[in-house]
Amino acid sequence: MSDLLYRRVVEITEEYLGPAAPRFVARQIAFHLHKTPAELTDQDLAKLIEWGRVSLGLFTEDRALIDEYTAKLSQLALNRA
């Protein structure tokens, strides 16, 4: 459980969503993982990445951007493994 993990996910997401990133990530965690940001664990990252892919796809049809975003999150997950 790590607020640091949440902050790292937000940092990556900010590259794509700017100041909306903290709210976006917190909502993904709350609605899809049924947790608070402070409860996010490394084991949650795979599911969070998939929901991020789906949700970001609602904002843009730019598949390259979505793939880049999820690749950065996947790299974070690998680095933490």
PDB file with SEQRES, HELIX, SHEET and CRYST1 records, atoms N, CA, C and O in Angstrom:
SEQRES   1 A   81  MET SER ASP LEU LEU TYR ARG ARG VAL VAL GLU ILE THR          
SEQRES   2 A   81  GLU GLU TYR LEU GLY PRO ALA ALA PRO ARG PHE VAL ALA          
SEQRES   3 A   81  ARG GLN ILE ALA PHE HIS LEU HIS LYS THR PRO ALA GLU          
SEQRES   4 A   81  LEU THR ASP GLN ASP LEU ALA LYS LEU ILE GLU TRP GLY          
SEQRES   5 A   81  ARG VAL SER LEU GLY LEU PHE THR GLU ASP ARG ALA LEU          
SEQRES   6 A   81  ILE ASP GLU TYR THR ALA LYS LEU SER GLN LEU ALA LEU          
SEQRES   7 A   81  ASN ARG ALA                                                  
HELIX    1 AA1 ASP A    3  LEU A   17  1                                  15    
HELIX    2 AA2 GLY A   18  ALA A   20  5                                   3    
HELIX    3 AA3 ALA A   21  GLN A   28  1                                   8    
HELIX    4 AA4 ILE A   29  LEU A   33  3                                   5    
HELIX    5 AA5 PRO A   37  GLU A   39  5                                   3    
HELIX    6 AA6 ASP A   42  ASP A   44  5                                   3    
HELIX    7 AA7 LEU A   45  GLY A   57  1                                  13    
HELIX    8 AA8 ARG A   63  ARG A   80  1                                  18    
CRYST1    1.000    1.000    1.000  90.00  90.00  90.00 P 1           1          
ATOM      1  N   MET A   1       0.852  -1.177   0.000  1.00  0.00           N  
ATOM      2  CA  MET A   1       0.000   0.000   0.000  1.00  0.00           C  
ATOM      3  C   MET A   1       0.893   1.234   0.000  1.00  0.00           C  
ATOM      4  O   MET A   1       1.778   1.396   0.840  1.00  0.00           O  
ATOM      5  N   SER A   2       0.627   2.088  -0.968  1.00  0.00           N  
ATOM      6  CA  SER A   2       1.564   3.180  -1.074  1.00  0.00           C  
ATOM      7  C   SER A   2       0.961   4.397  -1.751  1.00  0.00           C  
ATOM      8  O   SER A   2       0.473   4.330  -2.879  1.00  0.00           O  
ATOM      9  N   ASP A   3       1.006   5.504  -1.036  1.00  0.00           N  
ATOM     10  CA  ASP A   3       0.630   6.769  -1.641  1.00  0.00           C  
ATOM     11  C   ASP A   3       1.653   7.128  -2.711  1.00  0.00           C  
ATOM     12  O   ASP A   3       1.329   7.831  -3.668  1.00  0.00           O  
ATOM     13  N   LEU A   4       2.880   6.651  -2.555  1.00  0.00           N  
ATOM     14  CA  LEU A   4       3.929   6.889  -3.544  1.00  0.00           C  
ATOM     15  C   LEU A   4       3.552   6.265  -4.891  1.00  0.00           C  
ATOM     16  O   LEU A   4       3.778   6.875  -5.937  1.00  0.00           O  
ATOM     17  N   LEU A   5       2.992   5.082  -4.875  1.00  0.00           N  
ATOM     18  CA  LEU A   5       2.564   4.417  -6.099  1.00  0.00           C  
ATOM     19  C   LEU A   5       1.484   5.251  -6.790  1.00  0.00           C  
ATOM     20  O   LEU A   5       1.549   5.473  -7.999  1.00  0.00           O  
ATOM     21  N   TYR A   6       0.515   5.701  -6.044  1.00  0.00           N  
ATOM     22  CA  TYR A   6      -0.537   6.555  -6.596  1.00  0.00           C  
ATOM     23  C   TYR A   6       0.077   7.806  -7.231  1.00  0.00           C  
ATOM     24  O   TYR A   6      -0.276   8.174  -8.351  1.00  0.00           O  
ATOM     25  N   ARG A   7       0.985   8.449  -6.521  1.00  0.00           N  
ATOM     26  CA  ARG A   7       1.611   9.675  -7.051  1.00  0.00           C  
ATOM     27  C   ARG A   7       2.369   9.394  -8.337  1.00  0.00           C  
ATOM     28  O   ARG A   7       2.356  10.215  -9.254  1.00  0.00           O  
ATOM     29  N   ARG A   8       3.024   8.255  -8.416  1.00  0.00           N  
ATOM     30  CA  ARG A   8       3.775   7.899  -9.630  1.00  0.00           C  
ATOM     31  C   ARG A   8       2.817   7.681 -10.805  1.00  0.00           C  
ATOM     32  O   ARG A   8       3.093   8.122 -11.921  1.00  0.00           O  
ATOM     33  N   VAL A   9       1.698   7.006 -10.557  1.00  0.00           N  
ATOM     34  CA  VAL A   9       0.693   6.807 -11.606  1.00  0.00           C  
ATOM     35  C   VAL A   9       0.146   8.160 -12.055  1.00  0.00           C  
ATOM     36  O   VAL A   9      -0.049   8.383 -13.250  1.00  0.00           O  
ATOM     37  N   VAL A  10      -0.100   9.053 -11.119  1.00  0.00           N  
ATOM     38  CA  VAL A  10      -0.599  10.388 -11.457  1.00  0.00           C  
ATOM     39  C   VAL A  10       0.437  11.144 -12.282  1.00  0.00           C  
ATOM     40  O   VAL A  10       0.076  11.811 -13.251  1.00  0.00           O  
ATOM     41  N   GLU A  11       1.702  11.055 -11.923  1.00  0.00           N  
ATOM     42  CA  GLU A  11       2.758  11.745 -12.686  1.00  0.00           C  
ATOM     43  C   GLU A  11       2.746  11.314 -14.147  1.00  0.00           C  
ATOM     44  O   GLU A  11       2.849  12.150 -15.046  1.00  0.00           O  
ATOM     45  N   ILE A  12       2.622  10.028 -14.381  1.00  0.00           N  
ATOM     46  CA  ILE A  12       2.573   9.518 -15.752  1.00  0.00           C  
ATOM     47  C   ILE A  12       1.307  10.017 -16.444  1.00  0.00           C  
ATOM     48  O   ILE A  12       1.353  10.445 -17.598  1.00  0.00           O  
ATOM     49  N   THR A  13       0.198   9.964 -15.752  1.00  0.00           N  
ATOM     50  CA  THR A  13      -1.082  10.369 -16.330  1.00  0.00           C  
ATOM     51  C   THR A  13      -1.117  11.861 -16.633  1.00  0.00           C  
ATOM     52  O   THR A  13      -1.778  12.285 -17.581  1.00  0.00           O  
ATOM     53  N   GLU A  14      -0.414  12.659 -15.838  1.00  0.00           N  
ATOM     54  CA  GLU A  14      -0.365  14.105 -16.077  1.00  0.00           C  
ATOM     55  C   GLU A  14       0.230  14.441 -17.438  1.00  0.00           C  
ATOM     56  O   GLU A  14      -0.107  15.471 -18.023  1.00  0.00           O  
ATOM     57  N   GLU A  15       1.100  13.592 -17.942  1.00  0.00           N  
ATOM     58  CA  GLU A  15       1.677  13.823 -19.265  1.00  0.00           C  
ATOM     59  C   GLU A  15       0.600  13.819 -20.348  1.00  0.00           C  
ATOM     60  O   GLU A  15       0.779  14.415 -21.410  1.00  0.00           O  
ATOM     61  N   TYR A  16      -0.508  13.153 -20.079  1.00  0.00           N  
ATOM     62  CA  TYR A  16      -1.571  12.986 -21.059  1.00  0.00           C  
ATOM     63  C   TYR A  16      -2.830  13.796 -20.723  1.00  0.00           C  
ATOM     64  O   TYR A  16      -3.536  14.252 -21.623  1.00  0.00           O  
ATOM     65  N   LEU A  17      -3.101  13.968 -19.453  1.00  0.00           N  
ATOM     66  CA  LEU A  17      -4.339  14.644 -19.044  1.00  0.00           C  
ATOM     67  C   LEU A  17      -4.115  15.943 -18.291  1.00  0.00           C  
ATOM     68  O   LEU A  17      -5.074  16.618 -17.916  1.00  0.00           O  
ATOM     69  N   GLY A  18      -2.863  16.297 -18.067  1.00  0.00           N  
ATOM     70  CA  GLY A  18      -2.578  17.541 -17.364  1.00  0.00           C  
ATOM     71  C   GLY A  18      -3.162  17.554 -15.961  1.00  0.00           C  
ATOM     72  O   GLY A  18      -3.108  16.547 -15.255  1.00  0.00           O  
ATOM     73  N   PRO A  19      -3.721  18.692 -15.550  1.00  0.00           N  
ATOM     74  CA  PRO A  19      -4.206  18.828 -14.177  1.00  0.00           C  
ATOM     75  C   PRO A  19      -5.415  17.951 -13.836  1.00  0.00           C  
ATOM     76  O   PRO A  19      -5.799  17.854 -12.670  1.00  0.00           O  
ATOM     77  N   ALA A  20      -6.011  17.321 -14.835  1.00  0.00           N  
ATOM     78  CA  ALA A  20      -7.131  16.408 -14.576  1.00  0.00           C  
ATOM     79  C   ALA A  20      -6.659  15.036 -14.093  1.00  0.00           C  
ATOM     80  O   ALA A  20      -7.473  14.218 -13.667  1.00  0.00           O  
ATOM     81  N   ALA A  21      -5.363  14.782 -14.156  1.00  0.00           N  
ATOM     82  CA  ALA A  21      -4.819  13.454 -13.846  1.00  0.00           C  
ATOM     83  C   ALA A  21      -5.145  12.948 -12.444  1.00  0.00           C  
ATOM     84  O   ALA A  21      -5.585  11.806 -12.316  1.00  0.00           O  
ATOM     85  N   PRO A  22      -4.952  13.747 -11.373  1.00  0.00           N  
ATOM     86  CA  PRO A  22      -5.251  13.193 -10.044  1.00  0.00           C  
ATOM     87  C   PRO A  22      -6.693  12.725  -9.904  1.00  0.00           C  
ATOM     88  O   PRO A  22      -6.963  11.666  -9.336  1.00  0.00           O  
ATOM     89  N   ARG A  23      -7.606  13.519 -10.424  1.00  0.00           N  
ATOM     90  CA  ARG A  23      -9.029  13.134 -10.331  1.00  0.00           C  
ATOM     91  C   ARG A  23      -9.301  11.893 -11.180  1.00  0.00           C  
ATOM     92  O   ARG A  23     -10.004  10.983 -10.740  1.00  0.00           O  
ATOM     93  N   PHE A  24      -8.750  11.851 -12.394  1.00  0.00           N  
ATOM     94  CA  PHE A  24      -8.934  10.705 -13.281  1.00  0.00           C  
ATOM     95  C   PHE A  24      -8.453   9.421 -12.620  1.00  0.00           C  
ATOM     96  O   PHE A  24      -9.177   8.425 -12.589  1.00  0.00           O  
ATOM     97  N   VAL A  25      -7.236   9.442 -12.093  1.00  0.00           N  
ATOM     98  CA  VAL A  25      -6.653   8.241 -11.482  1.00  0.00           C  
ATOM     99  C   VAL A  25      -7.430   7.851 -10.223  1.00  0.00           C  
ATOM    100  O   VAL A  25      -7.724   6.673 -10.019  1.00  0.00           O  
ATOM    101  N   ALA A  26      -7.761   8.818  -9.389  1.00  0.00           N  
ATOM    102  CA  ALA A  26      -8.516   8.522  -8.164  1.00  0.00           C  
ATOM    103  C   ALA A  26      -9.865   7.886  -8.491  1.00  0.00           C  
ATOM    104  O   ALA A  26     -10.304   6.960  -7.810  1.00  0.00           O  
ATOM    105  N   ARG A  27     -10.515   8.389  -9.536  1.00  0.00           N  
ATOM    106  CA  ARG A  27     -11.812   7.820  -9.931  1.00  0.00           C  
ATOM    107  C   ARG A  27     -11.652   6.397 -10.463  1.00  0.00           C  
ATOM    108  O   ARG A  27     -12.482   5.533 -10.178  1.00  0.00           O  
ATOM    109  N   GLN A  28     -10.592   6.146 -11.231  1.00  0.00           N  
ATOM    110  CA  GLN A  28     -10.347   4.792 -11.730  1.00  0.00           C  
ATOM    111  C   GLN A  28     -10.157   3.826 -10.564  1.00  0.00           C  
ATOM    112  O   GLN A  28     -10.694   2.718 -10.564  1.00  0.00           O  
ATOM    113  N   ILE A  29      -9.390   4.261  -9.583  1.00  0.00           N  
ATOM    114  CA  ILE A  29      -9.128   3.421  -8.408  1.00  0.00           C  
ATOM    115  C   ILE A  29     -10.412   3.182  -7.630  1.00  0.00           C  
ATOM    116  O   ILE A  29     -10.695   2.052  -7.233  1.00  0.00           O  
ATOM    117  N   ALA A  30     -11.185   4.225  -7.412  1.00  0.00           N  
ATOM    118  CA  ALA A  30     -12.415   4.103  -6.625  1.00  0.00           C  
ATOM    119  C   ALA A  30     -13.460   3.237  -7.330  1.00  0.00           C  
ATOM    120  O   ALA A  30     -14.021   2.324  -6.724  1.00  0.00           O  
ATOM    121  N   PHE A  31     -13.718   3.519  -8.596  1.00  0.00           N  
ATOM    122  CA  PHE A  31     -14.807   2.842  -9.299  1.00  0.00           C  
ATOM    123  C   PHE A  31     -14.466   1.443  -9.766  1.00  0.00           C  
ATOM    124  O   PHE A  31     -15.334   0.570  -9.770  1.00  0.00           O  
ATOM    125  N   HIS A  32     -13.227   1.209 -10.159  1.00  0.00           N  
ATOM    126  CA  HIS A  32     -12.880  -0.084 -10.738  1.00  0.00           C  
ATOM    127  C   HIS A  32     -12.145  -1.012  -9.777  1.00  0.00           C  
ATOM    128  O   HIS A  32     -12.216  -2.233  -9.911  1.00  0.00           O  
ATOM    129  N   LEU A  33     -11.435  -0.429  -8.802  1.00  0.00           N  
ATOM    130  CA  LEU A  33     -10.717  -1.260  -7.836  1.00  0.00           C  
ATOM    131  C   LEU A  33     -11.374  -1.245  -6.466  1.00  0.00           C  
ATOM    132  O   LEU A  33     -11.039  -2.053  -5.601  1.00  0.00           O  
ATOM    133  N   HIS A  34     -12.315  -0.318  -6.271  1.00  0.00           N  
ATOM    134  CA  HIS A  34     -13.036  -0.187  -4.995  1.00  0.00           C  
ATOM    135  C   HIS A  34     -12.083   0.049  -3.826  1.00  0.00           C  
ATOM    136  O   HIS A  34     -12.196  -0.550  -2.757  1.00  0.00           O  
ATOM    137  N   LYS A  35     -11.133   0.959  -4.088  1.00  0.00           N  
ATOM    138  CA  LYS A  35     -10.127   1.301  -3.090  1.00  0.00           C  
ATOM    139  C   LYS A  35      -9.937   2.810  -3.063  1.00  0.00           C  
ATOM    140  O   LYS A  35     -10.468   3.533  -3.906  1.00  0.00           O  
ATOM    141  N   THR A  36      -9.175   3.269  -2.088  1.00  0.00           N  
ATOM    142  CA  THR A  36      -8.731   4.658  -2.076  1.00  0.00           C  
ATOM    143  C   THR A  36      -7.341   4.696  -2.708  1.00  0.00           C  
ATOM    144  O   THR A  36      -6.679   3.662  -2.794  1.00  0.00           O  
ATOM    145  N   PRO A  37      -6.890   5.868  -3.151  1.00  0.00           N  
ATOM    146  CA  PRO A  37      -5.535   5.941  -3.712  1.00  0.00           C  
ATOM    147  C   PRO A  37      -4.455   5.421  -2.765  1.00  0.00           C  
ATOM    148  O   PRO A  37      -3.486   4.808  -3.212  1.00  0.00           O  
ATOM    149  N   ALA A  38      -4.610   5.655  -1.483  1.00  0.00           N  
ATOM    150  CA  ALA A  38      -3.619   5.190  -0.509  1.00  0.00           C  
ATOM    151  C   ALA A  38      -3.583   3.668  -0.393  1.00  0.00           C  
ATOM    152  O   ALA A  38      -2.596   3.107   0.085  1.00  0.00           O  
ATOM    153  N   GLU A  39      -4.640   3.001  -0.823  1.00  0.00           N  
ATOM    154  CA  GLU A  39      -4.715   1.533  -0.740  1.00  0.00           C  
ATOM    155  C   GLU A  39      -4.194   0.835  -1.999  1.00  0.00           C  
ATOM    156  O   GLU A  39      -4.140  -0.394  -2.046  1.00  0.00           O  
ATOM    157  N   LEU A  40      -3.812   1.604  -3.013  1.00  0.00           N  
ATOM    158  CA  LEU A  40      -3.325   1.034  -4.266  1.00  0.00           C  
ATOM    159  C   LEU A  40      -2.069   0.195  -4.023  1.00  0.00           C  
ATOM    160  O   LEU A  40      -1.148   0.625  -3.329  1.00  0.00           O  
ATOM    161  N   THR A  41      -2.047  -0.997  -4.600  1.00  0.00           N  
ATOM    162  CA  THR A  41      -0.896  -1.885  -4.464  1.00  0.00           C  
ATOM    163  C   THR A  41      -0.341  -2.238  -5.842  1.00  0.00           C  
ATOM    164  O   THR A  41      -0.988  -2.016  -6.865  1.00  0.00           O  
ATOM    165  N   ASP A  42       0.842  -2.779  -5.845  1.00  0.00           N  
ATOM    166  CA  ASP A  42       1.453  -3.225  -7.093  1.00  0.00           C  
ATOM    167  C   ASP A  42       0.567  -4.252  -7.800  1.00  0.00           C  
ATOM    168  O   ASP A  42       0.518  -4.289  -9.029  1.00  0.00           O  
ATOM    169  N   GLN A  43      -0.116  -5.068  -7.041  1.00  0.00           N  
ATOM    170  CA  GLN A  43      -0.983  -6.099  -7.614  1.00  0.00           C  
ATOM    171  C   GLN A  43      -2.187  -5.493  -8.330  1.00  0.00           C  
ATOM    172  O   GLN A  43      -2.812  -6.163  -9.153  1.00  0.00           O  
ATOM    173  N   ASP A  44      -2.520  -4.251  -8.037  1.00  0.00           N  
ATOM    174  CA  ASP A  44      -3.655  -3.573  -8.671  1.00  0.00           C  
ATOM    175  C   ASP A  44      -3.296  -2.969 -10.030  1.00  0.00           C  
ATOM    176  O   ASP A  44      -4.184  -2.615 -10.805  1.00  0.00           O  
ATOM    177  N   LEU A  45      -2.012  -2.852 -10.317  1.00  0.00           N  
ATOM    178  CA  LEU A  45      -1.599  -2.100 -11.501  1.00  0.00           C  
ATOM    179  C   LEU A  45      -2.129  -2.686 -12.806  1.00  0.00           C  
ATOM    180  O   LEU A  45      -2.542  -1.924 -13.680  1.00  0.00           O  
ATOM    181  N   ALA A  46      -2.136  -3.988 -12.971  1.00  0.00           N  
ATOM    182  CA  ALA A  46      -2.599  -4.579 -14.235  1.00  0.00           C  
ATOM    183  C   ALA A  46      -4.047  -4.200 -14.509  1.00  0.00           C  
ATOM    184  O   ALA A  46      -4.391  -3.805 -15.623  1.00  0.00           O  
ATOM    185  N   LYS A  47      -4.880  -4.319 -13.511  1.00  0.00           N  
ATOM    186  CA  LYS A  47      -6.292  -3.966 -13.685  1.00  0.00           C  
ATOM    187  C   LYS A  47      -6.450  -2.461 -13.905  1.00  0.00           C  
ATOM    188  O   LYS A  47      -7.265  -2.040 -14.726  1.00  0.00           O  
ATOM    189  N   LEU A  48      -5.685  -1.653 -13.184  1.00  0.00           N  
ATOM    190  CA  LEU A  48      -5.747  -0.208 -13.339  1.00  0.00           C  
ATOM    191  C   LEU A  48      -5.302   0.200 -14.752  1.00  0.00           C  
ATOM    192  O   LEU A  48      -5.892   1.099 -15.352  1.00  0.00           O  
ATOM    193  N   ILE A  49      -4.288  -0.444 -15.267  1.00  0.00           N  
ATOM    194  CA  ILE A  49      -3.808  -0.146 -16.618  1.00  0.00           C  
ATOM    195  C   ILE A  49      -4.889  -0.452 -17.650  1.00  0.00           C  
ATOM    196  O   ILE A  49      -5.117   0.341 -18.563  1.00  0.00           O  
ATOM    197  N   GLU A  50      -5.547  -1.585 -17.511  1.00  0.00           N  
ATOM    198  CA  GLU A  50      -6.603  -1.927 -18.466  1.00  0.00           C  
ATOM    199  C   GLU A  50      -7.758  -0.936 -18.402  1.00  0.00           C  
ATOM    200  O   GLU A  50      -8.272  -0.517 -19.440  1.00  0.00           O  
ATOM    201  N   TRP A  51      -8.166  -0.562 -17.208  1.00  0.00           N  
ATOM    202  CA  TRP A  51      -9.235   0.427 -17.086  1.00  0.00           C  
ATOM    203  C   TRP A  51      -8.774   1.792 -17.584  1.00  0.00           C  
ATOM    204  O   TRP A  51      -9.572   2.543 -18.145  1.00  0.00           O  
ATOM    205  N   GLY A  52      -7.525   2.118 -17.393  1.00  0.00           N  
ATOM    206  CA  GLY A  52      -6.998   3.365 -17.924  1.00  0.00           C  
ATOM    207  C   GLY A  52      -7.052   3.384 -19.436  1.00  0.00           C  
ATOM    208  O   GLY A  52      -7.379   4.406 -20.040  1.00  0.00           O  
ATOM    209  N   ARG A  53      -6.734   2.259 -20.048  1.00  0.00           N  
ATOM    210  CA  ARG A  53      -6.792   2.131 -21.510  1.00  0.00           C  
ATOM    211  C   ARG A  53      -8.225   2.379 -21.997  1.00  0.00           C  
ATOM    212  O   ARG A  53      -8.447   3.155 -22.926  1.00  0.00           O  
ATOM    213  N   VAL A  54      -9.174   1.722 -21.369  1.00  0.00           N  
ATOM    214  CA  VAL A  54     -10.578   1.870 -21.762  1.00  0.00           C  
ATOM    215  C   VAL A  54     -11.049   3.308 -21.553  1.00  0.00           C  
ATOM    216  O   VAL A  54     -11.667   3.905 -22.434  1.00  0.00           O  
ATOM    217  N   SER A  55     -10.754   3.844 -20.393  1.00  0.00           N  
ATOM    218  CA  SER A  55     -11.242   5.181 -20.044  1.00  0.00           C  
ATOM    219  C   SER A  55     -10.600   6.271 -20.887  1.00  0.00           C  
ATOM    220  O   SER A  55     -11.281   7.199 -21.320  1.00  0.00           O  
ATOM    221  N   LEU A  56      -9.305   6.170 -21.124  1.00  0.00           N  
ATOM    222  CA  LEU A  56      -8.641   7.155 -21.961  1.00  0.00           C  
ATOM    223  C   LEU A  56      -9.181   7.083 -23.388  1.00  0.00           C  
ATOM    224  O   LEU A  56      -9.233   8.089 -24.096  1.00  0.00           O  
ATOM    225  N   GLY A  57      -9.576   5.891 -23.792  1.00  0.00           N  
ATOM    226  CA  GLY A  57     -10.177   5.716 -25.110  1.00  0.00           C  
ATOM    227  C   GLY A  57     -11.484   6.452 -25.276  1.00  0.00           C  
ATOM    228  O   GLY A  57     -11.916   6.695 -26.403  1.00  0.00           O  
ATOM    229  N   LEU A  58     -12.122   6.811 -24.183  1.00  0.00           N  
ATOM    230  CA  LEU A  58     -13.343   7.610 -24.255  1.00  0.00           C  
ATOM    231  C   LEU A  58     -13.037   9.067 -24.576  1.00  0.00           C  
ATOM    232  O   LEU A  58     -13.906   9.794 -25.056  1.00  0.00           O  
ATOM    233  N   PHE A  59     -11.808   9.493 -24.315  1.00  0.00           N  
ATOM    234  CA  PHE A  59     -11.401  10.877 -24.548  1.00  0.00           C  
ATOM    235  C   PHE A  59     -10.742  11.090 -25.911  1.00  0.00           C  
ATOM    236  O   PHE A  59     -10.788  12.186 -26.470  1.00  0.00           O  
ATOM    237  N   THR A  60     -10.131  10.027 -26.434  1.00  0.00           N  
ATOM    238  CA  THR A  60      -9.385  10.177 -27.693  1.00  0.00           C  
ATOM    239  C   THR A  60      -9.454   8.888 -28.496  1.00  0.00           C  
ATOM    240  O   THR A  60      -9.595   7.796 -27.947  1.00  0.00           O  
ATOM    241  N   GLU A  61      -9.351   9.044 -29.804  1.00  0.00           N  
ATOM    242  CA  GLU A  61      -9.256   7.885 -30.686  1.00  0.00           C  
ATOM    243  C   GLU A  61      -7.818   7.636 -31.118  1.00  0.00           C  
ATOM    244  O   GLU A  61      -7.555   6.773 -31.956  1.00  0.00           O  
ATOM    245  N   ASP A  62      -6.897   8.388 -30.547  1.00  0.00           N  
ATOM    246  CA  ASP A  62      -5.475   8.280 -30.887  1.00  0.00           C  
ATOM    247  C   ASP A  62      -4.906   7.027 -30.221  1.00  0.00           C  
ATOM    248  O   ASP A  62      -4.498   7.059 -29.060  1.00  0.00           O  
ATOM    249  N   ARG A  63      -4.886   5.933 -30.966  1.00  0.00           N  
ATOM    250  CA  ARG A  63      -4.440   4.644 -30.429  1.00  0.00           C  
ATOM    251  C   ARG A  63      -2.968   4.704 -30.012  1.00  0.00           C  
ATOM    252  O   ARG A  63      -2.581   4.080 -29.025  1.00  0.00           O  
ATOM    253  N   ALA A  64      -2.156   5.442 -30.750  1.00  0.00           N  
ATOM    254  CA  ALA A  64      -0.734   5.537 -30.413  1.00  0.00           C  
ATOM    255  C   ALA A  64      -0.565   6.194 -29.044  1.00  0.00           C  
ATOM    256  O   ALA A  64       0.264   5.758 -28.246  1.00  0.00           O  
ATOM    257  N   LEU A  65      -1.335   7.226 -28.774  1.00  0.00           N  
ATOM    258  CA  LEU A  65      -1.264   7.912 -27.483  1.00  0.00           C  
ATOM    259  C   LEU A  65      -1.696   6.980 -26.354  1.00  0.00           C  
ATOM    260  O   LEU A  65      -1.057   6.927 -25.302  1.00  0.00           O  
ATOM    261  N   ILE A  66      -2.773   6.255 -26.579  1.00  0.00           N  
ATOM    262  CA  ILE A  66      -3.274   5.314 -25.568  1.00  0.00           C  
ATOM    263  C   ILE A  66      -2.241   4.208 -25.327  1.00  0.00           C  
ATOM    264  O   ILE A  66      -1.984   3.835 -24.182  1.00  0.00           O  
ATOM    265  N   ASP A  67      -1.659   3.693 -26.394  1.00  0.00           N  
ATOM    266  CA  ASP A  67      -0.638   2.646 -26.258  1.00  0.00           C  
ATOM    267  C   ASP A  67       0.596   3.166 -25.517  1.00  0.00           C  
ATOM    268  O   ASP A  67       1.178   2.457 -24.696  1.00  0.00           O  
ATOM    269  N   GLU A  68       0.986   4.397 -25.809  1.00  0.00           N  
ATOM    270  CA  GLU A  68       2.140   4.986 -25.135  1.00  0.00           C  
ATOM    271  C   GLU A  68       1.864   5.140 -23.639  1.00  0.00           C  
ATOM    272  O   GLU A  68       2.710   4.818 -22.805  1.00  0.00           O  
ATOM    273  N   TYR A  69       0.686   5.631 -23.316  1.00  0.00           N  
ATOM    274  CA  TYR A  69       0.285   5.798 -21.911  1.00  0.00           C  
ATOM    275  C   TYR A  69       0.312   4.468 -21.166  1.00  0.00           C  
ATOM    276  O   TYR A  69       0.895   4.362 -20.087  1.00  0.00           O  
ATOM    277  N   THR A  70      -0.314   3.469 -21.743  1.00  0.00           N  
ATOM    278  CA  THR A  70      -0.367   2.183 -21.048  1.00  0.00           C  
ATOM    279  C   THR A  70       1.011   1.516 -21.003  1.00  0.00           C  
ATOM    280  O   THR A  70       1.308   0.780 -20.062  1.00  0.00           O  
ATOM    281  N   ALA A  71       1.848   1.765 -22.005  1.00  0.00           N  
ATOM    282  CA  ALA A  71       3.207   1.221 -21.973  1.00  0.00           C  
ATOM    283  C   ALA A  71       4.004   1.828 -20.823  1.00  0.00           C  
ATOM    284  O   ALA A  71       4.759   1.124 -20.152  1.00  0.00           O  
ATOM    285  N   LYS A  72       3.840   3.122 -20.594  1.00  0.00           N  
ATOM    286  CA  LYS A  72       4.552   3.763 -19.477  1.00  0.00           C  
ATOM    287  C   LYS A  72       4.062   3.211 -18.143  1.00  0.00           C  
ATOM    288  O   LYS A  72       4.859   2.981 -17.233  1.00  0.00           O  
ATOM    289  N   LEU A  73       2.761   2.999 -18.025  1.00  0.00           N  
ATOM    290  CA  LEU A  73       2.247   2.408 -16.787  1.00  0.00           C  
ATOM    291  C   LEU A  73       2.723   0.960 -16.631  1.00  0.00           C  
ATOM    292  O   LEU A  73       3.036   0.522 -15.524  1.00  0.00           O  
ATOM    293  N   SER A  74       2.775   0.235 -17.723  1.00  0.00           N  
ATOM    294  CA  SER A  74       3.264  -1.152 -17.674  1.00  0.00           C  
ATOM    295  C   SER A  74       4.728  -1.189 -17.269  1.00  0.00           C  
ATOM    296  O   SER A  74       5.144  -2.071 -16.517  1.00  0.00           O  
ATOM    297  N   GLN A  75       5.511  -0.239 -17.760  1.00  0.00           N  
ATOM    298  CA  GLN A  75       6.927  -0.161 -17.371  1.00  0.00           C  
ATOM    299  C   GLN A  75       7.048   0.119 -15.881  1.00  0.00           C  
ATOM    300  O   GLN A  75       7.910  -0.449 -15.210  1.00  0.00           O  
ATOM    301  N   LEU A  76       6.196   0.985 -15.363  1.00  0.00           N  
ATOM    302  CA  LEU A  76       6.176   1.235 -13.925  1.00  0.00           C  
ATOM    303  C   LEU A  76       5.923  -0.061 -13.169  1.00  0.00           C  
ATOM    304  O   LEU A  76       6.599  -0.361 -12.185  1.00  0.00           O  
ATOM    305  N   ALA A  77       4.944  -0.825 -13.638  1.00  0.00           N  
ATOM    306  CA  ALA A  77       4.623  -2.094 -12.976  1.00  0.00           C  
ATOM    307  C   ALA A  77       5.822  -3.051 -13.023  1.00  0.00           C  
ATOM    308  O   ALA A  77       6.127  -3.717 -12.034  1.00  0.00           O  
ATOM    309  N   LEU A  78       6.487  -3.114 -14.157  1.00  0.00           N  
ATOM    310  CA  LEU A  78       7.660  -3.996 -14.282  1.00  0.00           C  
ATOM    311  C   LEU A  78       8.787  -3.551 -13.360  1.00  0.00           C  
ATOM    312  O   LEU A  78       9.454  -4.379 -12.740  1.00  0.00           O  
ATOM    313  N   ASN A  79       8.993  -2.259 -13.273  1.00  0.00           N  
ATOM    314  CA  ASN A  79      10.064  -1.734 -12.413  1.00  0.00           C  
ATOM    315  C   ASN A  79       9.794  -2.004 -10.941  1.00  0.00           C  
ATOM    316  O   ASN A  79      10.724  -2.081 -10.139  1.00  0.00           O  
ATOM    317  N   ARG A  80       8.536  -2.145 -10.590  1.00  0.00           N  
ATOM    318  CA  ARG A  80       8.174  -2.379  -9.196  1.00  0.00           C  
ATOM    319  C   ARG A  80       8.112  -3.867  -8.853  1.00  0.00           C  
ATOM    320  O   ARG A  80       8.033  -4.237  -7.682  1.00  0.00           O  
ATOM    321  N   ALA A  81       8.147  -4.711  -9.873  1.00  0.00           N  
ATOM    322  CA  ALA A  81       8.040  -6.162  -9.640  1.00  0.00           C  
ATOM    323  C   ALA A  81       9.298  -6.734  -9.029  1.00  0.00           C  
ATOM    324  O   ALA A  81       9.368  -7.936  -8.773  1.00  0.00           O  
TER     325      ALA A  81                                                      
END                                                                             
